[in-house]
C-alpha cells in the first residue's frame, strides 16, 4: 500500500490507506506469554509489580495544557466486555503522585460521575463547599505531609469543579458535522462505539489533554483480540470494529494540522503463534506469542512508510532488530521531547525511570 509499498493485512483496509503515515515495528518481544503481566509490561515497563504507567510518566514530564480537563484519560471497551486484564493497574500512577493517574471515562452513560453540578446547588454555594473541604484537607495535609494520596485528592476536587465548565462540551461528539461522523464510522453499527471514542479522543487532544488511551476488547477469547478458537473470525471482527475509526482519526488529525504534533500508537501485549491451536477439534486458533508482535506509530515526528525489524520465515520469533517494550517507551518519550535516562523520580532511595535501566531510542523510525 502507498508509495512505500508497506504490507498491511486485508482486514485493515481503511488503515492501509494511510500506509505512508505509518512506522511499523514487526519484531516486538515480550517477557511472558500471559495477558496480565504482559499488559503491565506494556503499560508500566514491569511485568511483576505495578509502576507508573506510560501516560503517568508522560504527564509527569510534560504537565498539562488545560487545567480544566484531566491530563491523562483512559477509555475501555463499552460492549460489556469488561476492563482489560489488570484493570486500573494499567493506568496507575504507581509511586508518582496520585494526580498523575489516568482518569477512566465510563463507556456508557455519563462519561464521568457527577460531571454536572447537583440540582439546586449554585456555583457560589459549591465554591464555598469546596473551599471548606479544602481547608479541612489542607489542615490534615500539614500534619501528614507525606500522604501523597491526600494531596492528589485535594487536586482532584478542584479539577472536578473546573471540569464541570468544560468537560461536558468536550464529550459531546454528536455536535460534530455529519461528514466528520461519517469519516470515523459513527453510523456503522459494528464500529460506532470505537468511532465515538476515537472522535472523543480528537476533541480532547485539541483541547490540551496530553495522553489518551483507548482499549479495544476487554477480557480474554471472544471478548478480546484473543483468537484461541477461530483467529480469522476473531481478528476480522475486532479489526472491523476499529479499522475505520482509526483511519478516520488519522485523516482528521492530518486535515486539522494536528498529526505532526500528535503521536498515535497502535499495539498490544504480544502477538500470536504461527502454529494452529485446536478448538472443538478444528485447528483454527492461535495461542499467545511473546516472541514476535507488531506495533505501529504515526505522526508526532515518526517516519511514515517505514517497516522496522523482521521475524523468522514463519513469524515465530523476532530475527532482526529485536525490539523490547523498553525500547518502545524510550522512543515514545524521545518523540514527546524527553530523555528517558533523565526523566526520573526518587522513590525508596532510588531514582526510577520508565524503561528502568534498559531502553534505546529507535532512531530508524524517527523522521
N, C-alpha and C positions, 0 to 999 in steps of 0.2 A: 504494500500500500504506500501511496505517496511518492514523492520524488526520491525518498530514501530507500524505498523498496522494503520497508520494515515488515516482517512476518507477523500477522495477527490472526488469531483464531476466528473462524467464520461466525462464532456466536457473539462476537463483539464488533459487528459491522458498523455501528454508529461511532464507536470509539476509534475504529480503524481509520475513519475519515480524517482523524487528527494525528495520523502516524508521524507526520513531520514535526509535531509538537512534543512527542514522547521520547523520553530517555528510558529505555527498558533494561533492567538488570535481570539476567537469566541464570545467575549462578549463586542464588541465596542459599546460605547454610544456617540451620538452627541447631541447638544443642540436644533437644529431646523431642520425641515424637508425640507427646501428649498436648492436648489443647491448652489447658490452664497454665502450665509452666511456660509454654511457648508464647502464649499471649502476653504473659508477664514480661518475658524476654523482649518481645516485640515492642511493647509499650514502655517498659520501665528499665530495660537493659539488664535485668537479672531474672532468672527463672525460678529462684528459690524464695527470696524474700521481697516484700513489697517496698519498692523505692520510688522516688519521684518519677512521674511519667514524662514522656517527651513534651506533652502540652504544658505540664507544670514547669519544666526546665525552660521552655521557650518563653513563657510569660514571666518567669523569674528574671530571665536575662533581658527581655525587651520591654517589660512593663506593659501598660495598656494605652490605647489611643482614645478610648471612650470611657469616661468614668461612670457613665450611666448604664453600661452593659458589662456582663462578665467578660474577662479576657480569654477564657478557655471554656468552650461549650462542647458537650457531647450529646449525640443523638443516636438512639438504638432502634432496632427493628420494631415497627409498630404493629406487626401482624400476629400478635400473641405468640411469638416465638421465644420470648424471654430475652434476658440480657446475655451478652457474651460470657463465656466461661470466665470465672474470676470476678465477674460483676464489677463493682466500683473500684476494685483494686487496680483496674486497668487505667483509670484516670486519677489515681491517687496523687496527692502532693507528697506522700511519704514523710521524710523528715524536714522537708521545706515547710514554711509557714502555711497553715491551712487555707489562707486566702488564695493560694495558687492551685488549689484543687479544681478539677473540671466541674462545671455546672451541668448536671444532667437535665436535658429538656425532655419532658414526658412525650411519649409517642402518640398519645391520644388525649383528647380534651384540652384543658388549659395547659399550655406548654410548661409553665412554672407555677406551682401553687401560690395562691394569694398575690397574683401578679397585679390585680386591680384592688384599689382601696376598698376596704369594707364599707358596706352601705351604712349611711348615717354618720360617717366619720369624715370631718372636714380635713383639709390639708393642714391647717394650723393645729387642730387637735392631734393629728397624727404626728406632727413635728414635735409638739410638746411631749407626747408619749415617748417618742424615740429619744428625745433629749434626756428625759428622766431615766429611761432604761440605760442610756449611755453613761450617765453619771454613776449609777449603781455598778455597772460593769467596769468603768474606769477605776472606781474605788477598789474593787476587788482585784483588778489587774495590778494596781500599785502595791498591794500586799503580796501578790503572787506573780511577779514579773516574768517568770519562766513559763507560764501557761500560754503557749502559742495558740492553743485551740480557742481560748477566751479572746485573744486579740483578733483571731480570724472571725469569731462570732460577732464582735463589735463591728468589724468592717462589713460583714455580711448584712447586718441590719441596715446600715447606711446604704449599701449597694442596692438592697431590695427596695428601699424607699425611692432611690433615684431611678431604678428600673421601671417603676410604675409610670414614669413620664415618657419613656422611650421604647421599652421592650414590646408593649402590645403592638405598636405600629411596625416594629421590626419583624414580627412573626406573621404579619398579615399578607401572606403571599397571594391571596385572592384579589388584592388590589393591583396586581401586575397586569400589563396588557395581554390580550389574548395570544398574540404571536409569541410572547415570551413563555407563557404557559405551555403552548404547543411545542416550543423548542425543547423544553425539558420533558415533555410527555405527560403532563398532568391529566390529559383527557384519556390516556391509555390506562385501562383498569389494572393491568398487571404491574405497571411501573409507577403508578400515580403516587404511591406512598413514598418511594425513594425520590421521585421527582420533586415532591413537596419539600423534602429535607434538603435536597441539593439547592433548590431555589432559595430556601430559607438561609442556607449557608452563604450564598452570594450576597443576600441582603445584610447579613451580619458582617461579612468581610468588608463590604463597602462602608459600613458604619463604624469600623475600627475594632471589631473583635479580632484578636490576634490568631487564635487557633481554634479550628472547628473540626471535630472528628465525627464521622458517620459510620455506623456499623450496619452491614447487610447480613441478615440472618441472625439467629440467636444461639440456641443450643445445638446439639450435635445432629448428625444424619440429615433427615429430610427437612429439618428446620434450619439448616445452615449449609454452607458450601462443604459438605462432608459426605462425599459420594461413595460410601461404602457399598450401597446396594446397586445403584444404577447411575454411574457418573455422567453419562450423556444426558439423561433426564434431569439430574440434579443441577449440573452446571449450566445447562441450557435454560432452566427455569430462573436461576439466580442472575445469570447474565442478562436474560430478558427483562428482569426487574430493574437492573442497574445500568445497562449499556446506554440507552438513550438519555437518561438523566445526567450521566457523567459527561457524555458528549455535549449535551446542552450546556452544562456548567462550563466546560472548556470554551465553547463557542461564545457564550455570554460574557465570560471574563475577558476574552480576547476583543470582542467588539466594544467593550467599555474601556479598554486600555488598562485593565486590571491584571491580566495574566502575567505580564512581565514583573509585577510586584507581588504576585500570589503564587505560592508553591503548592501544587496539587500532587498528592501522593496516593498511590493505589497499591494495595498488597495485603497479605495475610500472614499467618504464623508459620506456615510451611506449605510444601507442595504435595503432590500425590505420586505414589509409586508407579512405575511403568509396567508392573505386572498386575494381572487381574486378581480380583478378590471375589470369592464365591458368595452369592447371596441367593437363597432359595434354590440352590442347585445350579445357578447360572453365573458364569464368570463375567459379570458386568460392572463390578465395583472396583474401586482403587483405595488402598489403605494410605495412611499418612506417610509422607516422605520429608523428613527434616534435612535430607542431604541435598535437595535441589528445590528451590522455589523461585518465584518471579515477583518483581516489583517494577513499577514504572513511576516516573515523576514527570511533571510538565510545568512550564512557566518558572517564575522565580529564579531565573538565571541558569536553568538547565540547558543542555544542548539537545535540541529536538532532533528526531530521526536517528537516534543513537541506540545501538544494541551493545551491551557490555557483558562479557562473560559467556561461557558455554558450559553445557553439561557433557557427559559422555554420550556415545552414539544412541543409547536407549533412554536417555533422560533420567538416569538413576542418581548420579552424583555430579556435583559441580566439578568440572575438569579443567577449567581455565578461568583465571581471575576470580577465584572464590571470594564471595562477599559475606561477611558476618553482619549481624544486626548492629554491632557497634560501629561498623563502617557506615552503615545507613544513617545512624544517629549523628556521627561526626560530620557526614556530608550535609545532612539537613541543617545542623547548627551553622555550618560554614555558609550555606546558602542564605541563612537568616542573618548573616553578618557577625557570627560569634565563633570564637576559637574554642573547640571542645576541650582543649587542655587548660584553658584559663577560666571557663565557666564552672566555678566550684562552689561548694557550700560546706562550711565547717560543721561536722556532726560527730559526736563521741570522740573528739580529739583528732579526727582525721578529715582531710579535705576530700570530699567526694565529688565526682562528676558523672554525667550521664553514661558515657561509654566506659567508665571506671578507668582502668589502666590500659585499655585497648582502644581500637578505633583509628581508621585512617580515612582521609578525605578522598573520595573517588573523583579526581580531577578530570578524568576522561569523559564524564557525563556533564561537566560544567562548561557553559559557553565561554 
